[in-house]
């Protein structure tokens, strides 16, 4: 977008935020990428040079599906992946900027991101719904039960103690109930565990949508791509269509679009999210 077009769209979004009685934020991978959590290029090469040399990996995402020959090597890869995308601070304060933008507003966030950055930036847990899991949690790979387990301490040791792309055997996690290997709590197939916390967050989100089905509602979509549009993008379109007083906004570099049915109540910003947040905050004096 030209600078003039961008400023015009940002002004429209500032007005929509100011006038909204409720804001539903839908966040995808583009938001974390804008914050610096990129899965390829220099950042990937810096942290995974040995795995790249051995296996020819091109990015963190596809590497996560590789059938490693041993559990020790699999967790050497995954512990680094978790550490650098969950427990290390992001290169940019994009999430903190979003929180400042929403200050004083009634909002709820649904996200497909699994890096926990909303809570780390200070977003209230009761206003968040992580639909696809959390890098900070493990579950039974079977799964034999529906509990999840915090992995910080073990992951930290795995990163510190791994040698030659292998973690010590005693650090390989096993289910405390059935003894089978543990897995990431990420929605990759039908084995994904939706624990009590997941269901409680889901219920809070559905309650929020029911409460704010009408009136001046802003559906603010940030960095949602085409991998899982049924979780955020399509529902936001339907909700905006069903409410004549609603506004739909999409901030997504290279992927800002909307159906014709709601184009007259939509704000499309084809720009980097971090840059857009800077512009929004500057224009609002925050």
Secondary structure, DSSP 8 states (H G I E B T S, - for coil): --HHHHHHHHHHHHHHHHH-SEEEEEE-HHHHHHTT--SSHHHHHHH-HHHHHHH----HHHHTT---SSHHHHHHHHHHHHIIIIIS--SS-HHHHHHHHTTTS-EEEEE---S-HHHHTT--GGGEEESSEEEEEEEESS-SSS--EE-HHHHHHHHHH-BTTB--GGGS-B-TTT--BEEEEE-SSTT----HHHHHHHHHHHHHHHHTSSSSEEEEEES--SSSTTTTHHHHHHHHHH-TT-EEEEE-TT-----GGGGGGEEEE-S-HHHHHHHHHHHTT-
